[in-house]
């Protein structure tokens, strides 16, 4: 991987002006910004729900391969610990947390409370999304809220003193309006954009060139077999490079092929001007969380050098 100078991500500061706290070098790096000659590596945190021990074990498996873990709300509306509680557990365990927060499950009062808790718990950043409707998850009995959307949530998160990221899907309709949508979120308070799976380098490069001048983090799928491929395919708006899954599933060792494919795609995306990092994502089948964390860490170490 060629050496490339990285512009720094914004500093997350509390309302009193102090830099957000963290007990590890990794946490201080995530809160204080990323620069130098290697990319910022964010990764999903595959783990069993509602288990403190499982959460911390997954974090231990990932810790030496990434700069921070993304604890997003599950797209299937799975019941799990609140983001602020997971952030506190992980921060006390020495892991920097990029905490996902959606508008599907909480009204604005609950969201304001969760943001305050995330700031107090020392979250490195908060990822603000509107959220998928509960009808497409496995909990259709839960009423969706949507009191706010990602743009208004980003404004609240910025006011809470948090580093704020938002998501955009360059290939989702209306594709032509996606850069303008992102610009609106930036005006509201977003500082970083996580670019959802968009099919490869060219689509990401076109979107970044048309978007506002902020740091971009590109999503990279890590697929280790047929079960994970089926789960990944259920994600709304998913677009992968041509032949990406076939090259993994047809290989003699899909795990090795999946890790190699993720590294190659990540390096291609990191060559896009404006892309300063990647988000390594994986959807493990039940019982495969530990193996998936090990694979994510392997990809991260390859990218971080």
SEDOVEX-628934 format. One record per atom (N, C-alpha, C): x, y, z. Coordinates in steps of 0.1 Angstrom, whole numbers, plus 5000, padded with zeros to 4 digits. Last residue first. Layout:
% residues N
XYZ...
This chain:
% residues 305
499449895084500949875083501549835096496849935082497550025091499050005090496049715066495849855061496649955070496549495082497149505068497149655063494949545104496449545106497149565092492449515092492849645098494349655099492449245086492249345075492849475080492549135112493549105102493549205091490149235123491449275128492649255119488349085108488349235107489649285112489048825117489248865103489249015101488248845144489648815141489948855126485548885141486348985147487848965144484848635131484648755123485548865128485348465152486148445140486048575131483348565170484848575173485648565161480848515157481348655160482848665163479548295150480748325142481348465146477148265163478248175167479548205160475148365137475248335151476348235154477148515111476048425115476248405130478148865109478448725112477148645114478749095088477549045094477648895097481049365087480749225085479549185093483149635076481849585081481649435078485249895082485249745079483949685085485550195069484850125079484649985075488550395063487550295059486750235072489750725055489650605063488650505057489650935038490750935048490750805057489051055008488750935016489950915026490251264994489151295003488751175012490951074965491151204972489951234981491250734967490350834963490650964971492650534979493350614969492450734963490950394994491850495001492650574991489850224976489050334981489850444987491950044972491450124961490650244965492149944998493250024992492850104980489749815000490049925009491150005003490049604981488949714979489249834988492149464993492249524979491249634977490949385017492249465017492349535004488849225008488549345016489849435016490249014996489349104988489049234995491548895017492348955007491449054998489248805032490248905038491048975027488148625014487448745018488248845025490248435011489748514999489048645003490248325036491448395031491048485019487548225036488048315046489248395041487348045014486648175014487048275024489447864998489347905012488648045012488947844971489147724978489047754993486248064959487648034962487747904971483748134954484248034946485647994949483348344973482548214975483048104966485048544962485148494976484548354977484148594937485548574939485848514952481448654942481748534935483248494937481548914954481148794962481548664955482649064932483249064945482848944953481549094907482348984909482948974923481449444909481149324901482149214904481149574943481849574930481449444922477749624956479149574957479849574943475349784973475949774960477349734962472349794993473749744991474149734977469849885001470749974992472149924990469649705031469049795021470049875014470949385034471149525038470449615027470949125025469749175031469849325034473549055019472649085008471349145013474548975044474949105038474049145027473548715046473148825055473448965050474848595024473348605024472848705034477448615032477048675020475548695020477548455055477648605057477248675044477148205043476248255053476348405054479448185026478148195020477048245030482248385038481548265034480148285030483148625046484048515049483348375045483548965039482748845037483548725038483549285046484449165049483549045049483149585028482549455034483649355035483749915037484349795030483749665036482950255033482550125039483150015030485050525039484350445029484150305035484850845051485250705055484350615046486051175045485151065041485750935046486151515057486651375057485651275053484751765035484951705048485651575047483651955013485051925017485251875031480651794999481351905006482751855010480751624966480251654980481051764987481851544943480651634942480251684956483851374951484251494943483151594943482451174963483251254971483651384964481151064940480351114950481251214959483350974924482451064919481651134930484450784942485250904938484351014932482450594944482850664956483550794952482450504918481250564924481550644936485050404915484550504907483350574912485450194935486150314936485550424928482350024944483750034941484250174940479650014954480049934942481549954937479050124978478650194965479150134953478250125011478650035000478150084987478350465024477850325023478350255011480650665038480050635025479650485025480350885064480550745061479850705049481651205068480651125061481150975060481951445095482551325087481451255080480451635106481851665103482551565095477251795109478051675106479451715102475652025112476651995122477451875119474152135092473452115104474452075115475852135070475452265076474752255089475951855067477151925071476752065077473351815057473751755070474951825076473551945033472551995043472951935057475451785020475851925023474851985034474051555017475151555026475451695030472251644997471751595010472851595021473951694977473251804983472651764996474851434970475751534975475151644982472251314963472951274975474051374979470851364940470651464951471551424963471351154923471851294919471751394930469950944934471450944935471951084932467250924954467750994941469251014942468550594951467750704946467250794957471950514959470550504963469750614957474650544956473850474945472350464948475750674979475750734966474950674955474450715008474550604999474550654985475850845039475250865026475450745017475750925074475950825063475350885050477751125096476551085090476850985079479351215127479351155114477951125110480751435150479551385144479751335130481951465182482351455168481251385161479951655206480451535200480951555186478551865218480051865219480651735214475951895215476351825227477851815228475752005190475552095202475952025215476151775176477151875175477051965187473651645182474951585186476051685186471851815170471851795184473151745189472551795143472651925149472651905164472051525139473451565138473551705144469251525141470051455151471451505151468651655117468351725130469051655141469551455099470051595099469851665112468151215105469651225107470151365108465151325122465851255112467351275114462651265148463751345142464251265130460751075152460451215157461451315151460650805146461050895136460551045140459450545156459250675161459450785151457650235150458750325147458450465152456749985173456250105166457450195163457249635169457749765175457249885167456549425154455649455165456049585172458649365137457549445132456549485143461449275141460549325152459449415146463249225121462549105127461649145139462649475096463449405106462649285111460949625082461849545074462749465083459449765100458749665092459649575084460949965111460849835118460149725110462950135088461650115094461649975100466250245096465350165088464050145095467550575103467250435107466250375098468950815103467550815105467050685110472050845122471250795111469750805114475150955133473750985133473050935120477550855153477150835139475650845139479851025174478550965172478150965158483050955189482251015179480850955180484150865212485050925203484251005193482450895243482450845230483350925221482350945271483650955264483650895250480150965286480850835286482150835278479151215281479751185294480551055295478251175255479351275257479951245271476350975259477450945251478651045253474551125275475151015281476450975273473651315256474351355268475051245275472451135238473651215234474351265246470351035254471350945249472651015245468851275257469451205269470551115265468051315231468851415238469551355250466551085226467751105219468651205225464351125243465251015246466551035238463351355230463751365244464751245248462751265205463751365206464251375221462250905207461851035204462951135207463650605192463650705203463050835198463950435170463550375183463350475194464850585148463750495147463150455160467050725147465850805151464650715151470250595161469150615151467950685157473650595164472450635171471350665160476850455171475750475162474450505170479950575182478650515186477550555176482950465183482250555174480750495175485250435209483950405204483450505195488350285219487650405214486350365207488950095248488650095234487950215230489350035275490450095267490250095252487249975291488149865286489249905277485950205293486650155305487550035302484950195267485850305271486650255283483149985269484249975260485350075264481250075288481949955290483149945282480350315275481050325288481850195291479250215252480350305251481150305264477050065262478149995255479450085254475650285272476150185281477250105275475050425248475850495259476450395269473450245233474750285229475650345240471849985253471950115247473350155243472049635244472349745253472249875246469249525222470649525227470849635237467149375199467249435212468649425217467349455165467649365175467749435189466749575141466049625153466249525164468249515119467049435122466349465134470449675120469449715110468149625112471549785153471349675143470249705133473350075157472150005160471849905149476950035159475750085154474550015159479750095170478650015176477350065172482850065157481550125154480450035160485950125172484950035168483550115167489150255161487950265169486950165164491450165148491550285156490350305165492449805148491549925144491850045153493849595158493749615143493049735139493849545185495149585179495049605164491049485190491749605195492949645188489549265184489649375174490749475178489449115207489949055194490149155184488449285226489749245227490349185214485749305216486649425216488149385217484849055222484949095208485849215207484949065250485748965243485949005228483049265255484449295258485349195251480749135246481049265240482549285243480648905262480848885248481249015241480249025287481448945285481648935270477649145284478849225286480149155283475149095262476249015270477449105271473349175243472949165257473949085266474348985214473649095221473449065236477648905204476348855208475648965216479249105178479249045191477748995194481249295157480349175158480349115172481549605153481949525164480949405165483149765124481949715131482449625143485849985125485349855122484049835130488150215110487050195119486450055115491250345105490450225104489450215115492750595087491950565099491150445096495950525070494450555070493850535084499050695074498250575073496850615075500650925078500750845066500050715066498851195094500051115091499951035079495851175115496751235104497851145101493051225132493851125126494651195115491951325165492051345151493051245145491251295192492051405188492251425173489751065194489151185198489851305193491550875184490250885178489551015181493650905202493850935188492550955181492550835226492950975224493151005210492050565221490950655223491350795221494650465218493650455207492550555209495650505243496250585232495250585220492850515266493850445258494450545248490850645280491950585288492950515280489550965272489750825268490950775276487551255267488451175275488451035269487651535245486951425251487851315256489151845254489151725245488451605252487152115266488152015268488051905258484952285263486152305255487252205256482652225274483552315282484852345275481552045257480952185257481852275264484351865243483151885252482652025251485451785210485551865223484251865230487151615187485851615194486151685207488651755158488851715172487451725179488351605125488151705135488351655149491151425110489751435113489551545124493751565090493251525103491751525103494751405059494351525067493651475079497451195052496051205056495751335063499451095025499251195036497851205040500350765019499550885015499250965027502350505006502150605016501350725012500650224991501550344990501250435001500849885000500050005000500950125000
